[in-house]
Amino acid sequence: MPFSDFVVALKDNPYFGAGFGLVGVGTAMALARKGAQFGLVAFRRHYMITLEVPSKDKSYQWLLNWISHHAKRTQHLSVETSYLQHESGRVSTKFDFVPSPGNHFIWYQRKWIRIERNRERQMIDLNTGTAWESVTFTALGTNREIFFNILQEARELALQQQEGRTIMYTAIGTEWRQFGFPRRRRPLSSVVLEKGVSERLVEDVKEFIDNPKWYIERGIPYRRGYLLYGPPGCGKSSFITALAGELQHSICLLSLSDRSLSDDRLNYLLSVAPQQSIILLEDVDAAFISRDLAAENPAMYQGMGRLTFSGLLNALDGVASTEARIVFMTTNYVDRLDPALVRPGRVDLKQYVGHCSRGQLARMFQRFYPEQPPAAAEQFAEQALAVSKQISAAQVQGHFMLYKTDPGGAIENIHSILP
């Protein structure tokens, strides 16, 4: 049989025709599907822009808050509970609804933006123990400006909510986490120190903040260390809190006696501290004492945790120490500190904060009872010093709290100011 007749016979065969048709249709559909996938990938690569923000990034919480203000019509929500402190001191509960994990769409600057919130159930953040999350923004076009605008708006929205507040941070693992809810900024005038002390410290800190170029031009590390020492309850920590409010800085609390704190972790925490923050190391004598005092018991000098004294010194003023940093240290027993810890470069300014003087007592009385004449304040100060020459600001404040609306009673019962 000639070959042409064989081909004609196959063409007229219904089984062969049906099979060839099915194969052709299947091949065409497969090619169309591959082409669509390739076209979609090419379209997303050249005509769409994507931004992924992991939960570890500092802007993640800002963006969740921003999304909650723009994706108001979504029906799939997660709740975030926070607390608000009012001017009256009352604390109220606030519930914020944010889009739950999944896909959401919002209309922003005349563009539809797809927001995909992902939560990895198999991955957790080792620092917090929570599931690893990320948010992905997808928009048409290739202009990155839309994402810059979103990030800027999210930041400004967060700053508006924190306006007039002091944020406290504490070290959790290898990162700084907000501790509690933001506090109302404490006025600097509410902390009554010996005349000239507060002014001296504030002037020094502001001079440091306003003159980074001076340090750079002279090759001096741009960091500043302060040591406040004196008896307990005299206003060291209160002044630092008020100073942070005056500077509009946050406070990073770090305990050197933390048993989990190591040399590497301390170095890292200091390097990633939030911008515009004061790092506060309270009661530094509790972690390490002077080498002279520890000569008889070397184990005391090694501290309580994995942090070594040399590691602390290097973190404060070593090769790897960070710049643009303000560190405040406090102690009740300055004589227990090693000279190497308080030398210039690690501690640039030392200030004694002691028991109340006559002027302090009079000014504290006038602050609590502003309607009283100066003579009453002087009378209170004189009688208080007659009771004891060593009265702390905390004791005076506690005494005034017993006589909130009775200045006469505060004077008459001055003998009860001491426990």
C-alpha distance (Angstrom), angle and dihedral (degrees) to the residues before:
residue distance angle dihedral
M1 . . .
P2 3.78 . .
F3 3.86 115.7 .
S4 3.82 92.2 -118.0
D5 3.79 90.4 56.6
F6 3.83 89.3 49.7
V7 3.80 91.7 54.1
V8 3.82 91.0 47.9
A9 3.82 89.1 50.3
L10 3.84 91.4 52.1
K11 3.79 90.3 47.6
D12 3.79 91.2 53.8
N13 3.84 91.5 46.2
P14 3.86 106.6 103.9
Y15 3.85 94.6 -154.8
F16 3.80 92.8 52.7
G17 3.80 92.0 45.6
A18 3.78 93.2 51.0
G19 3.81 93.0 48.4
F20 3.78 93.2 47.3
G21 3.78 90.5 49.2
L22 3.80 92.8 51.2
V23 3.79 91.7 48.2
G24 3.78 90.5 49.0
V25 3.78 93.6 49.5
G26 3.81 91.5 46.5
T27 3.78 92.1 49.1
A28 3.77 92.0 47.9
M29 3.82 91.8 50.3
A30 3.80 92.0 48.1
L31 3.78 91.2 50.0
A32 3.82 90.7 47.5
R33 3.81 91.5 50.1
K34 3.80 92.3 48.9
G35 3.76 90.2 46.7
A36 3.80 91.7 50.5
Q37 3.81 91.2 49.5
F38 3.78 91.7 48.1
G39 3.79 90.9 46.2
L40 3.81 91.9 49.7
V41 3.82 91.5 49.6
A42 3.80 90.7 47.6
F43 3.82 91.2 47.2
R44 3.82 93.1 50.0
R45 3.81 90.8 45.8
H46 3.79 96.3 50.7
Y47 3.81 106.0 23.8
M48 3.83 105.4 31.8
I49 3.80 134.2 60.3
T50 3.82 126.0 -150.3
L51 3.80 132.9 -163.9
E52 3.81 121.9 -167.7
V53 3.82 119.9 -165.6
P54 3.84 117.7 -172.6
S55 3.79 120.9 -149.0
K56 3.81 90.2 -112.8
D57 3.81 91.5 64.9
K58 3.82 116.6 98.9
S59 3.81 92.1 -126.8
Y60 3.82 94.5 55.6
Q61 3.82 96.0 91.8
W62 3.80 90.1 42.4
L63 3.80 90.1 55.7
L64 3.81 94.0 47.2
N65 3.79 88.4 53.7
W66 3.82 90.6 47.1
I67 3.80 91.3 49.9
S68 3.81 90.8 52.0
H69 3.83 88.4 58.3
H70 3.81 95.0 49.5
A71 3.81 105.9 32.4
K72 3.79 94.8 60.9
R73 3.83 95.5 140.6
T74 3.77 98.9 56.1
Q75 3.81 114.9 112.8
H76 3.80 97.6 -158.0
L77 3.80 107.2 80.6
S78 3.77 144.2 168.5
V79 3.80 122.9 -158.2
E80 3.80 127.7 -129.3
T81 3.79 117.0 -168.4
S82 3.80 121.6 -153.8
Y83 3.78 138.1 163.3
L84 3.79 130.0 -120.9
Q85 3.78 124.4 -156.5
H86 3.80 113.3 -150.9
E87 3.79 128.0 -151.6
S88 3.79 89.2 -101.9
G89 3.80 89.5 59.7
R90 3.81 93.3 -109.9
V91 3.80 115.5 136.0
S92 3.81 118.8 -143.9
T93 3.79 131.5 -172.3
K94 3.78 120.1 -115.1
F95 3.81 125.7 -163.1
D96 3.80 119.5 -157.1
F97 3.79 121.3 -170.1
V98 3.79 115.9 -147.4
P99 3.81 128.1 178.3
S100 3.79 111.4 -85.0
P101 3.83 122.6 -128.4
G102 3.79 109.4 -61.4
N103 3.81 138.7 60.5
H104 3.81 123.8 -39.2
F105 3.80 133.9 172.5
I106 3.81 128.4 -147.9
W107 3.81 133.4 178.5
Y108 3.82 110.4 -126.4
Q109 3.81 129.0 164.7
R110 3.82 91.5 -12.6
K111 3.79 92.5 -53.4
W112 3.75 134.8 103.1
I113 3.79 111.2 -124.3
R114 3.77 122.2 -163.4
I115 3.80 113.6 -145.4
E116 3.78 118.0 -163.5
R117 3.79 117.2 -171.8
N118 3.80 112.0 -165.2
R119 3.79 127.8 -167.6
E120 3.79 118.6 -168.6
R121 3.78 109.1 -147.1
Q122 3.80 92.4 -170.7
M123 3.81 95.3 51.6
I124 3.80 127.5 63.7
D125 3.78 134.9 -176.4
L126 3.81 104.6 -109.3
N127 3.81 91.3 -151.9
T128 3.80 97.1 55.3
G129 3.82 104.0 16.3
T130 3.81 91.3 -128.7
A131 3.80 126.1 128.6
W132 3.80 116.3 -86.3
E133 3.79 111.8 -105.4
S134 3.78 139.2 -178.2
V135 3.79 137.7 -178.2
T136 3.80 121.2 -144.7
F137 3.82 122.7 -162.4
T138 3.82 118.4 -160.4
A139 3.83 124.2 -174.2
L140 3.80 137.7 166.5
G141 3.78 116.4 -100.7
T142 3.80 134.1 34.3
N143 3.80 100.9 -101.1
R144 3.81 110.6 118.7
E145 3.78 92.2 -163.6
I146 3.79 92.0 90.0
F147 3.82 90.5 62.9
F148 3.82 91.8 45.8
N149 3.80 87.8 53.7
I150 3.81 92.0 49.8
L151 3.81 92.6 49.3
Q152 3.79 91.8 46.5
E153 3.81 92.4 49.4
A154 3.81 91.0 47.5
R155 3.80 90.7 51.5
E156 3.79 93.6 47.9
L157 3.80 91.1 48.1
A158 3.80 90.3 53.0
L159 3.80 91.6 47.9
Q160 3.81 90.9 50.9
Q161 3.78 90.5 55.8
Q162 3.82 90.5 49.5
E163 3.79 95.9 44.2
G164 3.78 111.6 129.9
R165 3.82 90.9 13.5
T166 3.77 136.1 109.2
I167 3.80 114.5 -138.6
M168 3.79 119.5 -147.5
Y169 3.80 120.1 -153.0
T170 3.77 129.3 -166.9
A171 3.80 129.7 -169.1
I172 3.81 115.0 -102.5
G173 3.78 111.7 177.5
T174 3.79 107.0 -48.4
E175 3.79 98.2 -22.2
W176 3.78 141.3 64.4
R177 3.80 115.8 -110.0
Q178 3.79 126.7 -169.5
F179 3.79 110.2 -100.7
G180 3.80 114.0 -142.5
F181 3.79 120.0 -39.3
P182 3.83 124.5 -42.2
R183 3.79 113.1 -81.2
R184 3.76 127.5 -136.8
R185 3.77 109.7 -97.5
R186 3.76 110.8 -99.5
P187 3.81 114.0 -130.7
L188 3.77 113.8 -117.2
S189 3.79 89.1 -132.9
S190 3.81 89.9 62.6
V191 3.83 90.4 71.5
V192 3.80 108.5 71.3
L193 3.82 111.2 -160.1
E194 3.77 131.4 166.1
K195 3.80 110.2 -62.6
G196 3.82 111.6 -81.3
V197 3.83 96.8 12.3
S198 3.79 97.5 96.4
E199 3.81 92.6 42.3
R200 3.79 91.9 51.1
L201 3.80 94.5 51.7
V202 3.81 95.3 43.8
E203 3.80 92.2 48.8
D204 3.81 91.8 49.9
V205 3.80 94.4 49.3
K206 3.80 93.8 46.7
E207 3.80 91.1 47.6
F208 3.80 88.8 53.5
I209 3.82 93.5 48.7
D210 3.81 93.8 47.6
N211 3.82 97.7 48.9
P212 3.82 111.8 53.7
K213 3.81 90.6 135.9
W214 3.81 91.4 60.7
Y215 3.82 90.5 59.1
I216 3.80 94.2 44.4
E217 3.81 94.6 50.3
R218 3.82 91.6 52.6
G219 3.80 95.8 42.4
I220 3.80 92.8 -117.3
P221 3.83 117.5 146.3
Y222 3.79 107.9 -103.9
R223 3.79 100.0 -126.3
R224 3.78 135.9 101.8
G225 3.79 131.7 -152.1
Y226 3.80 128.2 -162.3
L227 3.81 132.9 -171.6
L228 3.80 121.7 -159.8
Y229 3.79 112.6 -170.6
G230 3.76 136.0 172.9
P231 3.82 142.9 94.4
P232 3.81 119.0 -32.5
G233 3.80 119.5 -89.8
C234 3.79 95.6 26.5
G235 3.82 97.5 116.5
K236 3.81 107.7 -90.8
S237 3.81 97.4 130.3
S238 3.81 92.2 34.9
F239 3.78 91.0 55.9
I240 3.82 92.5 50.1
T241 3.82 90.2 51.3
A242 3.81 91.0 50.0
L243 3.81 91.1 45.4
A244 3.82 90.6 54.0
G245 3.79 88.5 53.3
E246 3.80 91.7 48.8
L247 3.83 91.5 50.9
Q248 3.84 93.3 39.5
H249 3.80 88.7 -122.8
S250 3.79 130.7 140.7
I251 3.81 124.1 -126.1
C252 3.81 124.8 -122.8
L253 3.81 110.7 -157.9
L254 3.79 115.1 -153.6
S255 3.80 125.7 177.9
L256 3.79 113.4 -153.4
S257 3.81 90.4 -164.7
D258 3.82 90.9 64.4
R259 3.81 104.9 124.8
S260 3.82 92.0 -145.1
L261 3.81 93.3 55.5
S262 3.81 113.3 108.3
D263 3.80 133.4 178.0
D264 3.80 93.5 -100.9
R265 3.80 93.8 45.7
L266 3.81 92.1 49.9
N267 3.80 91.2 50.5
Y268 3.78 91.4 48.8
L269 3.80 94.7 46.8
L270 3.79 91.6 52.0
S271 3.80 90.6 49.3
V272 3.83 95.0 51.7
A273 3.81 98.6 40.0
P274 3.83 112.5 137.9
Q275 3.77 116.9 -91.0
Q276 3.80 117.1 -97.4
S277 3.77 94.1 22.3
I278 3.79 138.2 132.4
I279 3.81 115.5 -133.3
L280 3.79 108.3 -142.0
L281 3.81 121.5 -159.9
E282 3.80 105.8 -175.8
D283 3.81 124.3 -161.7
V284 3.80 95.1 2.0
D285 3.80 89.7 177.3
A286 3.82 88.8 68.3
A287 3.81 91.3 66.1
F288 3.81 102.0 41.9
I289 3.78 133.7 9.1
S290 3.79 131.1 -159.9
R291 3.79 116.4 -69.4
D292 3.79 88.9 -128.8
L293 3.81 91.7 57.5
A294 3.81 91.4 45.2
A295 3.80 95.0 52.0
E296 3.79 91.6 101.2
N297 3.82 93.7 45.8
P298 3.83 111.8 30.3
A299 3.81 91.8 -179.6
M300 3.81 90.0 69.0
Y301 3.79 91.1 57.8
Q302 3.79 93.4 57.2
G303 3.78 91.5 66.9
M304 3.79 129.1 -132.6
G305 3.80 101.6 -79.2
R306 3.79 140.2 32.7
L307 3.79 92.8 -73.6
T308 3.79 112.8 106.4
F309 3.78 126.1 -151.3
S310 3.80 91.9 -120.7
G311 3.81 88.7 51.0
L312 3.79 90.3 54.5
L313 3.81 92.0 49.5
N314 3.81 92.5 48.7
A315 3.81 91.6 48.4
L316 3.81 90.7 53.2
D317 3.79 99.0 42.0
G318 3.80 110.9 -1.2
V319 3.78 134.9 117.2
A320 3.79 92.1 -91.2
S321 3.82 96.5 43.4
T322 3.79 115.7 120.6
E323 3.78 128.0 -118.8
A324 3.84 134.9 -135.8
R325 3.78 87.9 53.0
I326 3.82 135.5 137.6
V327 3.81 116.4 -158.7
F328 3.80 124.5 -173.3
M329 3.80 120.4 -169.3
T330 3.79 125.2 -171.4
T331 3.80 131.5 -165.0
N332 3.77 138.6 167.9
Y333 3.80 92.5 -153.6
V334 3.78 111.8 45.6
D335 3.81 91.7 170.6
R336 3.82 89.1 66.7
L337 3.81 93.6 60.4
D338 3.76 120.9 100.0
P339 3.84 113.1 -114.0
A340 3.80 89.5 -127.3
L341 3.82 90.2 62.9
V342 3.79 95.8 53.2
R343 3.79 100.5 39.3
P344 3.85 119.6 121.1
G345 3.78 111.3 -78.3
R346 3.77 91.8 39.9
V347 3.79 96.5 43.9
D348 3.79 111.7 21.4
L349 3.80 98.0 172.8
K350 3.79 129.1 27.8
Q351 3.78 121.6 -165.5
Y352 3.76 129.8 -174.6
V353 3.82 114.5 -140.9
G354 3.77 106.8 -169.5
H355 3.77 143.6 165.5
C356 3.78 119.8 -47.5
S357 3.77 118.6 -76.3
R358 3.78 124.9 -151.0
G359 3.80 91.2 -95.4
Q360 3.80 92.7 49.9
L361 3.79 92.5 50.2
A362 3.80 91.7 50.6
R363 3.82 93.2 47.6
M364 3.81 92.5 47.7
F365 3.81 90.0 51.5
Q366 3.80 91.1 50.6
R367 3.79 91.4 48.4
F368 3.81 93.2 53.0
Y369 3.81 93.9 40.5
P370 3.82 106.1 29.5
E371 3.80 92.9 167.1
Q372 3.82 92.1 61.9
P373 3.84 120.6 96.6
P374 3.83 120.4 -110.8
A375 3.81 89.4 -109.1
A376 3.82 90.5 65.6
A377 3.82 90.3 51.1
E378 3.81 91.2 51.0
Q379 3.80 90.4 48.3
F380 3.80 90.9 52.4
A381 3.80 92.3 48.5
E382 3.81 92.9 49.2
Q383 3.79 94.4 48.9
A384 3.82 92.5 44.4
L385 3.80 92.0 54.6
A386 3.81 88.8 47.6
V387 3.81 87.7 59.9
S388 3.82 94.6 47.5
K389 3.78 139.9 -17.7
Q390 3.80 90.9 -146.2
I391 3.80 108.0 64.0
S392 3.80 119.0 146.1
A393 3.78 125.6 -143.2
A394 3.81 89.3 -116.5
Q395 3.80 90.4 57.8
V396 3.81 91.8 49.7
Q397 3.79 92.3 48.6
G398 3.80 91.5 48.3
H399 3.82 89.2 51.0
F400 3.80 92.1 51.3
M401 3.80 90.7 49.6
L402 3.80 88.4 62.6
Y403 3.80 90.3 55.8
K404 3.79 103.6 35.3
T405 3.81 94.9 153.9
D406 3.79 99.6 20.1
P407 3.82 112.6 76.3
G408 3.80 90.3 165.3
G409 3.79 90.4 56.5
A410 3.80 90.3 49.3
I411 3.81 89.2 57.2
E412 3.80 97.5 41.2
N413 3.81 93.7 48.7
I414 3.79 96.7 43.6
H415 3.80 90.3 124.3
S416 3.83 88.3 71.2
I417 3.80 92.4 60.6
L418 3.80 90.5 95.3
P419 3.82 120.0 66.1
